[in-house]
Amino acid sequence: MTSSIRSIKTDKNGKSTMHVSVRFARIVPILFLLLVCIAATAFAQGNEQKNPVAMVFRINGSLEYRTGAGEEWQPAKANQPLYNGYQVRTDLGNRAIIVYTGSGTRILVNENTELEITAQQPGARGTPERTKLLVGEVYSRIIPKKEAGYKYEVETPSSVASVRGTELNSRFQDGVATYLCMLNVIEVMNQLGSVVLQQYQMSTVATGQAPSDATTLSKNQAQRQTSWTDNVDPIWKLNIIPEGGASHETGAAFSLTIWAENIETDMIDANASFRLSTFSASSDVLEYSTDSGKTWGGIPEILLSNGQAVIWARGATEGTVTLTAEATDCEPASVSVTVAEPKERKTLQLRFTDPDGTNEETLEIELEEK
């Protein structure tokens, strides 16, 4: 405190050292607080960049992204993290799926589309996840039974659609936004008005005008307008299940089951009969058999019948291998398997009898090397 300064000396300019000290004592706390604020801001920004608000889930063709308006476009890939303010775009013939990490909400992106990802606090209550549709078309699919307070919106230059339901199609072209509610309810609004859309109802919003009244479509009409999603959203989800878990001994054979679950039911789909486009391994740790272990070789072609396929594998050498399965209209699957030499086992036998030597019993204890 400035009151702790007792001595007052006058320098050659006639100023006291007490006055100089007082000024310094007042400035130091201000500088300290300023440095703390700068450090806190930098820390918060750093943390924000560590937590993507969305990710690229699937790409049909190609997709580009950039870190903000005016930045350079870069090629995107599957599992590409997207942070607040990132933009993505597709060209003719290309489509993609974006997933918000906080909620699991899926955005199907049509060709010739450009959008911006917005979500300040991933998954936080009261903070909307918002897709800013700059041009083109997106289909938003919100996971049912979201937590209370969850908000999702689609914004175009002419309006905003606030989702009360779970599925809607949004398009913005030539200054006109078109919203089609596919499931439950959405509200379309701007400064000039609002309209509530029920299932299979549509509204258009021209720039500078209020949303039009709801137009009701038939189910077939609505499905035709959103048929472009058939080439984007996967029908099945692949799974790879190694018998006995992910750890095996060299030379020991085990089965690998590959099956296709229906996306909507999470059940094995007996109608899924197709050939995997890719079945790959990250190393040569395993060898494979399609005839129940009669012959062994490299990675085989795999055909799913009635929703599943079974092949055999065995460890050829020690190590870890990641297996990946991919197919058209499917979410890919992967699993890692570790192979190790058998551990040395010893058996210890303990014999017990009554005090008179009768009723002998034997207990065997198997010891395994750690």
C-alpha positions as CSV (number, residue, x, y, z in Angstrom):
1,M,0.0,0.0,0.0
2,T,1.2,3.5,-0.7
3,S,0.9,4.4,3.0
4,S,3.8,2.2,3.7
5,I,6.2,4.6,2.1
6,R,7.6,6.9,4.8
7,S,10.7,8.7,3.5
8,I,10.2,11.7,1.2
9,K,13.2,12.9,-0.7
10,T,13.4,15.6,-3.3
11,D,15.3,14.9,-6.5
12,K,17.0,17.5,-8.7
13,N,13.7,18.1,-10.5
14,G,11.9,18.8,-7.3
15,K,9.8,15.6,-7.3
16,S,9.5,13.3,-4.3
17,T,10.3,9.7,-4.5
18,M,7.1,9.0,-2.6
19,H,5.0,10.4,-5.5
20,V,7.0,8.3,-8.0
21,S,6.5,5.1,-5.9
22,V,2.7,5.8,-5.5
23,R,2.3,5.9,-9.3
24,F,4.3,2.7,-9.6
25,A,2.2,1.0,-6.9
26,R,-1.0,1.9,-8.7
27,I,0.2,0.7,-12.2
28,V,1.6,-2.7,-11.1
29,P,-1.8,-4.2,-10.1
30,I,-3.4,-3.0,-13.4
31,L,-0.6,-4.5,-15.4
32,F,-0.9,-7.8,-13.5
33,L,-4.6,-8.0,-14.1
34,L,-4.1,-7.2,-17.8
35,L,-1.6,-10.0,-18.1
36,V,-3.9,-12.5,-16.3
37,C,-6.8,-11.6,-18.7
38,I,-4.5,-12.1,-21.7
39,A,-3.3,-15.4,-20.4
40,A,-6.9,-16.6,-19.6
41,T,-8.1,-15.6,-23.1
42,A,-5.2,-17.4,-24.8
43,F,-5.9,-20.5,-22.6
44,A,-9.6,-20.4,-23.5
45,Q,-8.9,-20.1,-27.2
46,G,-6.4,-22.9,-27.0
47,N,-8.9,-25.1,-25.3
48,E,-11.6,-24.2,-27.9
49,Q,-9.3,-25.4,-30.6
50,K,-8.7,-28.7,-28.8
51,N,-12.4,-29.5,-28.9
52,P,-13.9,-29.6,-32.4
53,V,-17.6,-28.9,-32.5
54,A,-18.2,-31.2,-35.5
55,M,-16.4,-33.7,-37.7
56,V,-16.5,-35.0,-41.2
57,F,-18.2,-38.4,-41.0
58,R,-18.4,-39.5,-44.6
59,I,-17.4,-38.2,-48.0
60,N,-18.9,-39.3,-51.3
61,G,-16.5,-38.0,-53.8
62,S,-14.6,-35.1,-52.4
63,L,-15.0,-32.3,-49.8
64,E,-13.1,-29.1,-49.0
65,Y,-12.9,-27.1,-45.8
66,R,-11.4,-23.9,-44.6
67,T,-10.8,-22.4,-41.2
68,G,-13.0,-19.3,-41.8
69,A,-14.4,-17.0,-44.5
70,G,-11.6,-15.7,-46.8
71,E,-9.1,-18.5,-45.9
72,E,-7.7,-21.0,-48.3
73,W,-9.8,-24.1,-49.1
74,Q,-8.1,-27.4,-48.3
75,P,-9.1,-31.0,-49.1
76,A,-11.0,-32.7,-46.3
77,K,-10.9,-36.3,-45.3
78,A,-13.1,-38.6,-43.1
79,N,-12.8,-37.8,-39.4
80,Q,-11.6,-34.3,-40.2
81,P,-12.2,-32.2,-37.1
82,L,-14.3,-29.0,-37.6
83,Y,-14.0,-26.1,-35.2
84,N,-16.4,-23.2,-34.6
85,G,-16.5,-21.1,-37.7
86,Y,-15.1,-23.6,-40.1
87,Q,-16.7,-23.8,-43.5
88,V,-17.1,-26.8,-45.9
89,R,-18.2,-27.1,-49.5
90,T,-19.0,-29.7,-52.1
91,D,-18.8,-29.5,-55.9
92,L,-21.0,-31.1,-58.6
93,G,-21.5,-34.8,-57.9
94,N,-20.0,-34.8,-54.4
95,R,-21.8,-35.2,-51.1
96,A,-20.8,-35.6,-47.5
97,I,-22.0,-36.2,-43.9
98,I,-21.1,-33.8,-41.0
99,V,-21.7,-34.9,-37.4
100,Y,-21.9,-32.5,-34.4
101,T,-19.7,-33.9,-31.7
102,G,-21.7,-32.6,-28.8
103,S,-25.0,-34.1,-29.8
104,G,-24.5,-36.6,-32.7
105,T,-26.8,-34.5,-34.9
106,R,-26.1,-35.4,-38.6
107,I,-25.9,-33.0,-41.5
108,L,-26.2,-34.6,-44.9
109,V,-24.6,-32.2,-47.4
110,N,-25.8,-32.2,-51.1
111,E,-23.6,-31.3,-54.1
112,N,-22.8,-27.7,-54.9
113,T,-23.3,-26.7,-51.2
114,E,-21.3,-24.4,-48.9
115,L,-22.0,-24.1,-45.2
116,E,-20.5,-22.9,-41.9
117,I,-20.3,-24.9,-38.7
118,T,-21.3,-22.9,-35.6
119,A,-21.5,-24.1,-32.0
120,Q,-19.7,-22.1,-29.3
121,Q,-20.0,-24.8,-26.6
122,P,-20.2,-28.3,-27.9
123,G,-23.2,-30.1,-26.3
124,A,-23.8,-27.3,-23.7
125,R,-27.4,-26.7,-22.7
126,G,-28.9,-23.5,-24.1
127,T,-26.2,-23.2,-26.8
128,P,-27.6,-23.9,-30.2
129,E,-25.7,-25.9,-32.7
130,R,-26.3,-24.0,-35.9
131,T,-25.6,-24.9,-39.5
132,K,-25.2,-21.7,-41.6
133,L,-26.3,-22.7,-45.1
134,L,-24.6,-20.2,-47.4
135,V,-25.8,-21.9,-50.6
136,G,-27.0,-25.3,-51.6
137,E,-28.9,-28.0,-49.7
138,V,-28.6,-29.9,-46.4
139,Y,-30.7,-32.5,-44.6
140,S,-30.5,-32.3,-40.8
141,R,-31.2,-35.4,-38.7
142,I,-31.4,-34.8,-35.0
143,I,-31.1,-37.8,-32.7
144,P,-34.4,-38.3,-30.8
145,K,-34.6,-38.0,-27.0
146,K,-32.1,-35.2,-26.7
147,E,-31.5,-33.7,-23.3
148,A,-33.7,-30.9,-22.1
149,G,-32.6,-27.5,-23.5
150,Y,-30.9,-28.9,-26.6
151,K,-31.2,-26.5,-29.6
152,Y,-30.4,-26.9,-33.3
153,E,-31.0,-24.4,-36.0
154,V,-30.4,-24.0,-39.7
155,E,-29.6,-20.4,-40.8
156,T,-29.8,-19.0,-44.4
157,P,-29.2,-15.4,-45.5
158,S,-33.0,-14.9,-45.5
159,S,-34.2,-16.8,-42.4
160,V,-33.6,-19.3,-39.5
161,A,-35.3,-22.6,-38.9
162,S,-35.5,-23.7,-35.3
163,V,-35.9,-27.4,-35.0
164,R,-38.5,-28.8,-32.6
165,G,-38.5,-32.1,-34.4
166,T,-35.9,-34.4,-35.6
167,E,-35.6,-34.1,-39.4
168,L,-35.8,-31.3,-42.0
169,N,-34.5,-30.5,-45.4
170,S,-33.1,-27.0,-46.1
171,R,-32.2,-25.4,-49.4
172,F,-31.0,-21.9,-50.3
173,Q,-30.6,-20.9,-54.0
174,D,-31.0,-17.6,-55.9
175,G,-32.0,-15.7,-52.7
176,V,-34.8,-18.1,-51.7
177,A,-34.7,-20.5,-48.8
178,T,-36.9,-23.6,-48.8
179,Y,-37.6,-25.6,-45.7
180,L,-39.3,-29.0,-45.6
181,C,-40.2,-30.6,-42.3
182,M,-39.8,-34.4,-42.6
183,L,-40.5,-35.4,-39.0
184,N,-42.2,-33.6,-36.1
185,V,-42.2,-29.8,-36.1
186,I,-40.0,-26.9,-37.1
187,E,-40.4,-23.1,-36.8
188,V,-39.2,-20.9,-39.6
189,M,-38.7,-17.2,-38.8
190,N,-37.0,-13.9,-39.7
191,Q,-37.6,-10.3,-38.6
192,L,-40.8,-10.1,-40.8
193,G,-42.6,-13.1,-39.4
194,S,-42.7,-16.8,-38.6
195,V,-44.5,-20.0,-39.5
196,V,-44.7,-23.4,-37.9
197,L,-44.3,-26.5,-40.1
198,Q,-45.7,-29.9,-39.4
199,Q,-44.6,-33.2,-41.0
200,Y,-44.5,-32.9,-44.8
201,Q,-45.1,-29.2,-44.8
202,M,-43.0,-26.7,-46.7
203,S,-42.3,-23.0,-46.6
204,T,-40.2,-20.6,-48.7
205,V,-38.5,-17.4,-47.6
206,A,-37.3,-14.9,-50.2
207,T,-34.7,-12.4,-49.0
208,G,-36.4,-9.4,-47.5
209,Q,-39.8,-11.2,-47.2
210,A,-41.7,-13.0,-44.5
211,P,-41.9,-16.8,-44.6
212,S,-44.7,-18.1,-46.8
213,D,-47.6,-20.0,-45.4
214,A,-47.2,-23.7,-44.9
215,T,-47.8,-25.9,-48.0
216,T,-48.7,-29.5,-47.3
217,L,-47.1,-32.2,-49.5
218,S,-47.9,-35.9,-49.7
219,K,-45.5,-38.4,-48.3
220,N,-44.4,-39.4,-51.8
221,Q,-43.9,-35.8,-52.8
222,A,-41.8,-35.1,-49.7
223,Q,-39.7,-38.2,-50.3
224,R,-39.1,-37.3,-53.9
225,Q,-37.8,-33.9,-52.9
226,T,-35.3,-35.5,-50.4
227,S,-34.4,-38.5,-52.6
228,W,-30.9,-37.0,-53.0
229,T,-30.1,-38.3,-49.5
230,D,-30.4,-41.9,-50.7
231,N,-26.9,-41.6,-52.1
232,V,-25.5,-40.0,-48.9
233,D,-26.8,-41.6,-45.8
234,P,-25.6,-45.2,-45.2
235,I,-28.2,-48.0,-44.9
236,W,-26.1,-50.4,-42.8
237,K,-23.4,-50.2,-40.1
238,L,-20.7,-52.9,-40.4
239,N,-19.2,-54.7,-37.4
240,I,-16.2,-57.0,-37.1
241,I,-16.3,-59.3,-34.1
242,P,-13.2,-61.5,-33.4
243,E,-14.1,-64.7,-31.5
244,G,-12.7,-64.7,-28.0
245,G,-11.9,-61.0,-27.9
246,A,-9.0,-58.9,-29.3
247,S,-6.1,-60.9,-27.8
248,H,-4.9,-64.3,-29.3
249,E,-1.9,-66.5,-29.3
250,T,0.3,-67.2,-32.3
251,G,-0.9,-70.2,-34.3
252,A,-4.3,-70.3,-32.6
253,A,-7.3,-70.1,-35.0
254,F,-10.4,-68.0,-34.3
255,S,-13.4,-66.8,-36.3
256,L,-14.0,-63.3,-37.5
257,T,-17.7,-62.4,-38.0
258,I,-18.6,-59.5,-40.2
259,W,-22.2,-58.4,-40.1
260,A,-24.3,-55.5,-41.3
261,E,-26.7,-53.8,-38.9
262,N,-29.7,-51.8,-40.2
263,I,-29.0,-48.1,-39.2
264,E,-32.5,-47.5,-38.1
265,T,-33.1,-50.7,-36.1
266,D,-29.6,-51.6,-34.9
267,M,-30.4,-55.2,-35.8
268,I,-28.6,-57.5,-38.2
269,D,-30.3,-57.0,-41.6
270,A,-31.1,-60.3,-43.3
271,N,-31.6,-58.4,-46.6
272,A,-28.0,-57.2,-46.6
273,S,-26.2,-59.4,-49.2
274,F,-23.2,-57.7,-50.8
275,R,-19.5,-57.9,-51.3
276,L,-17.2,-55.8,-49.2
277,S,-15.5,-53.1,-51.3
278,T,-12.6,-53.2,-48.8
279,F,-11.3,-55.6,-46.2
280,S,-7.8,-54.6,-45.2
281,A,-5.2,-55.2,-42.5
282,S,-2.6,-52.8,-41.3
283,S,0.1,-55.5,-41.1
284,D,0.8,-59.2,-41.8
285,V,0.2,-60.3,-38.2
286,L,-2.7,-62.6,-39.3
287,E,-3.4,-65.1,-42.0
288,Y,-6.9,-66.0,-43.2
289,S,-9.1,-68.9,-44.2
290,T,-12.4,-69.1,-45.9
291,D,-12.8,-72.9,-45.7
292,S,-12.8,-73.3,-41.9
293,G,-9.0,-73.6,-41.6
294,K,-8.3,-76.1,-44.4
295,T,-6.2,-73.7,-46.3
296,W,-4.6,-70.4,-45.2
297,G,-3.5,-67.3,-47.1
298,G,-3.7,-63.5,-47.4
299,I,-6.7,-61.2,-47.2
300,P,-9.7,-62.8,-49.0
301,E,-12.7,-61.2,-50.7
302,I,-15.7,-61.3,-48.4
303,L,-19.3,-61.7,-49.4
304,L,-22.0,-61.0,-46.9
305,S,-25.1,-63.2,-47.2
306,N,-28.2,-62.6,-45.1
307,G,-26.4,-59.8,-43.3
308,Q,-23.2,-61.6,-42.2
309,A,-20.1,-63.5,-43.2
310,V,-17.6,-65.6,-41.2
311,I,-14.0,-66.2,-42.0
312,W,-11.1,-67.7,-39.9
313,A,-7.9,-66.1,-38.8
314,R,-4.8,-67.1,-36.9
315,G,-1.7,-65.3,-35.7
316,A,1.3,-65.8,-38.0
317,T,3.6,-63.6,-35.9
318,E,3.5,-61.4,-32.8
319,G,2.1,-57.9,-33.1
320,T,-1.1,-55.8,-33.4
321,V,-3.1,-55.5,-36.5
322,T,-6.1,-53.3,-37.3
323,L,-8.7,-54.8,-39.6
324,T,-11.0,-52.5,-41.6
325,A,-14.2,-53.3,-43.5
326,E,-15.9,-51.0,-46.0
327,A,-18.8,-51.3,-48.4
328,T,-21.2,-49.1,-50.4
329,D,-24.1,-47.7,-48.3
330,C,-22.4,-48.8,-45.1
331,E,-20.7,-47.2,-42.2
332,P,-17.2,-48.7,-42.1
333,A,-15.9,-50.9,-39.2
334,S,-12.5,-51.5,-37.7
335,V,-11.1,-53.6,-34.9
336,S,-7.6,-54.2,-33.5
337,V,-6.3,-57.7,-32.7
338,T,-3.1,-58.4,-30.7
339,V,-1.2,-61.6,-31.2
340,A,1.4,-62.9,-28.7
341,E,3.4,-66.1,-28.1
342,P,1.7,-68.5,-25.7
343,K,2.5,-67.9,-22.1
344,E,4.3,-70.7,-20.2
345,R,1.9,-72.7,-18.0
346,K,2.7,-75.0,-15.1
347,T,0.3,-77.2,-13.2
348,L,0.6,-77.7,-9.5
349,Q,-1.1,-80.7,-7.9
350,L,-2.1,-80.7,-4.2
351,R,-3.3,-84.0,-2.6
352,F,-5.5,-84.0,0.5
353,T,-6.5,-86.9,2.8
354,D,-8.3,-87.4,6.0
355,P,-6.0,-87.8,9.1
356,D,-6.1,-91.5,8.8
357,G,-5.0,-91.4,5.1
358,T,-8.3,-92.2,3.5
359,N,-10.6,-90.2,1.2
360,E,-7.8,-88.8,-1.0
361,E,-8.6,-85.8,-3.2
362,T,-6.5,-84.0,-5.7
363,L,-6.6,-80.2,-6.5
364,E,-4.9,-79.0,-9.6
365,I,-3.8,-75.3,-9.9
366,E,-2.7,-74.0,-13.3
367,L,0.0,-71.3,-13.1
368,E,0.4,-68.9,-16.0
369,E,3.5,-66.7,-16.7
370,K,2.8,-63.0,-16.4
